Amino acid sequence: MAPYLIDVRRMAAFSAVELYALLKLRVDVFVVEQACVYPELDGKDADARHLRLLIDGETAAYARLWQPENGAPRIGRVLVSPKHRGRGLGEALMREAISACEAHFPGQPIALSAQSHLERFYRSFGFVPTSGEYVEDGIAHIDMQRPAGHS
């Protein structure tokens, strides 16, 4: 795996150019590549922490970390840039995302909405299903949660 730098920050800390590149990558993956027409810009970014794995200054992998008012902290918008796939960055991203959640939201479980075909991947990080399968934006999903204090 190529060496990467970890960058975690709030939306307001990004330059306009950095934010544009990040949002473009999310739209390219979640809307265009996955052929899902949905509101990618959902109003949650301003309150979230944005975790990027950077290789040569470019976002190679990304996850959004946020906590709803009445719920567990969440990891979402998990992606590896098409240019950087097949290098183990998904696993690295999840390790970093869990670590960041534990640092910013200590002692709390961590939740996510997984595409169903990735359930085994998320189970490998200690996440367990908390819902049955459901369809969101034309893709089968399952809610999962990692208990607080899981090692």
C-alpha positions as CSV (number, residue, x, y, z in Angstrom):
1,M,0.0,0.0,0.0
2,A,1.2,3.5,-0.9
3,P,2.1,5.7,2.1
4,Y,-0.7,8.1,2.9
5,L,-1.3,11.2,5.1
6,I,-4.4,11.4,7.3
7,D,-6.4,14.6,7.2
8,V,-9.4,15.2,9.4
9,R,-11.1,18.5,9.5
10,R,-14.4,20.4,9.4
11,M,-15.8,21.7,6.2
12,A,-15.0,25.4,7.0
13,A,-11.3,24.5,7.1
14,F,-11.2,23.5,3.5
15,S,-10.3,26.0,0.8
16,A,-12.8,26.4,-2.0
17,V,-10.6,24.4,-4.4
18,E,-10.2,21.5,-1.8
19,L,-13.9,21.4,-1.0
20,Y,-14.8,21.4,-4.7
21,A,-12.5,18.5,-5.4
22,L,-13.8,16.5,-2.4
23,L,-17.5,17.1,-3.3
24,K,-16.8,16.3,-7.0
25,L,-15.2,13.0,-6.0
26,R,-18.2,12.1,-3.9
27,V,-20.6,12.9,-6.7
28,D,-18.5,11.0,-9.2
29,V,-18.6,7.9,-7.1
30,F,-22.0,8.0,-5.4
31,V,-24.1,9.6,-8.1
32,V,-22.4,8.9,-11.4
33,E,-20.5,5.6,-10.9
34,Q,-23.3,4.0,-8.9
35,A,-26.0,5.6,-11.1
36,C,-28.0,6.9,-8.1
37,V,-29.9,10.1,-8.5
38,Y,-30.2,11.5,-4.9
39,P,-29.3,14.6,-3.0
40,E,-25.6,14.0,-2.3
41,L,-25.3,17.4,-0.7
42,D,-27.6,16.6,2.2
43,G,-27.0,19.5,4.6
44,K,-24.9,17.3,7.0
45,D,-21.4,18.3,5.8
46,A,-21.1,21.6,7.8
47,D,-21.4,19.7,11.1
48,A,-19.3,16.7,10.1
49,R,-15.6,15.9,10.3
50,H,-14.2,14.9,6.9
51,L,-11.5,12.2,6.9
52,R,-9.2,12.0,3.9
53,L,-6.3,9.6,3.2
54,L,-4.1,11.7,0.9
55,I,-1.5,10.3,-1.5
56,D,0.7,12.9,-3.2
57,G,-1.8,15.6,-2.1
58,E,-4.7,13.9,-3.7
59,T,-7.7,12.4,-1.9
60,A,-7.3,8.6,-2.3
61,A,-10.0,7.6,0.2
62,Y,-12.6,9.5,2.2
63,A,-15.2,9.1,4.9
64,R,-17.6,11.5,6.6
65,L,-17.9,11.4,10.4
66,W,-20.8,13.0,12.2
67,Q,-23.2,12.6,15.1
68,P,-26.9,13.1,14.7
69,E,-28.6,15.0,17.6
70,N,-30.2,11.8,19.0
71,G,-28.0,8.9,17.9
72,A,-24.6,7.2,17.7
73,P,-21.8,8.8,15.8
74,R,-21.9,7.7,12.2
75,I,-19.3,6.9,9.5
76,G,-20.7,7.6,6.0
77,R,-19.9,8.5,2.5
78,V,-17.1,5.9,2.6
79,L,-15.2,5.7,-0.7
80,V,-11.9,4.9,-2.3
81,S,-11.1,6.9,-5.4
82,P,-11.3,4.8,-8.6
83,K,-7.7,5.7,-9.3
84,H,-6.5,4.2,-6.0
85,R,-8.6,1.0,-5.7
86,G,-7.1,-2.4,-5.1
87,R,-4.4,-1.1,-2.8
88,G,-6.0,-1.9,0.6
89,L,-7.0,1.7,1.2
90,G,-10.6,0.7,2.2
91,E,-9.3,-1.2,5.2
92,A,-6.9,1.6,6.1
93,L,-9.7,4.2,5.7
94,M,-12.0,2.2,8.1
95,R,-9.2,1.8,10.7
96,E,-8.6,5.5,10.6
97,A,-12.3,6.4,10.6
98,I,-12.9,4.2,13.7
99,S,-9.9,5.7,15.4
100,A,-11.1,9.2,14.7
101,C,-14.7,8.4,16.0
102,E,-13.2,6.9,19.2
103,A,-11.1,10.1,19.7
104,H,-13.9,12.6,18.9
105,F,-16.9,10.6,20.3
106,P,-15.3,8.5,23.2
107,G,-17.3,5.7,24.8
108,Q,-20.0,5.6,22.2
109,P,-21.0,3.0,19.6
110,I,-20.4,3.8,16.0
111,A,-23.1,3.4,13.4
112,L,-23.2,3.1,9.6
113,S,-25.5,2.3,6.7
114,A,-23.7,-0.4,4.7
115,Q,-24.3,-1.4,1.1
116,S,-25.4,-5.0,1.7
117,H,-22.7,-6.6,-0.4
118,L,-20.1,-5.0,2.0
119,E,-21.6,-6.4,5.2
120,R,-18.7,-8.9,5.5
121,F,-16.2,-6.1,5.1
122,Y,-17.7,-4.1,7.9
123,R,-18.1,-7.1,10.1
124,S,-14.3,-7.5,10.0
125,F,-14.1,-4.2,11.9
126,G,-16.6,-5.3,14.6
127,F,-19.8,-3.9,13.1
128,V,-22.9,-6.0,13.5
129,P,-26.3,-5.7,11.7
130,T,-29.0,-3.7,13.5
131,S,-31.6,-3.9,10.8
132,G,-32.9,-6.1,8.0
133,E,-32.0,-5.3,4.5
134,Y,-33.7,-2.3,2.9
135,V,-33.3,-0.5,-0.4
136,E,-32.0,3.1,-0.4
137,D,-31.6,5.0,-3.7
138,G,-31.9,1.7,-5.6
139,I,-29.1,-0.1,-3.7
140,A,-29.6,-2.7,-1.0
141,H,-28.4,-1.6,2.4
142,I,-28.2,-2.8,6.0
143,D,-27.7,-0.7,9.2
144,M,-24.8,-1.8,11.3
145,Q,-23.2,-0.7,14.6
146,R,-19.9,-1.2,16.3
147,P,-20.3,-1.5,20.1
148,A,-18.5,1.1,22.3
149,G,-15.2,-0.3,23.6
150,H,-14.9,-2.9,20.9
151,S,-11.3,-3.8,20.3
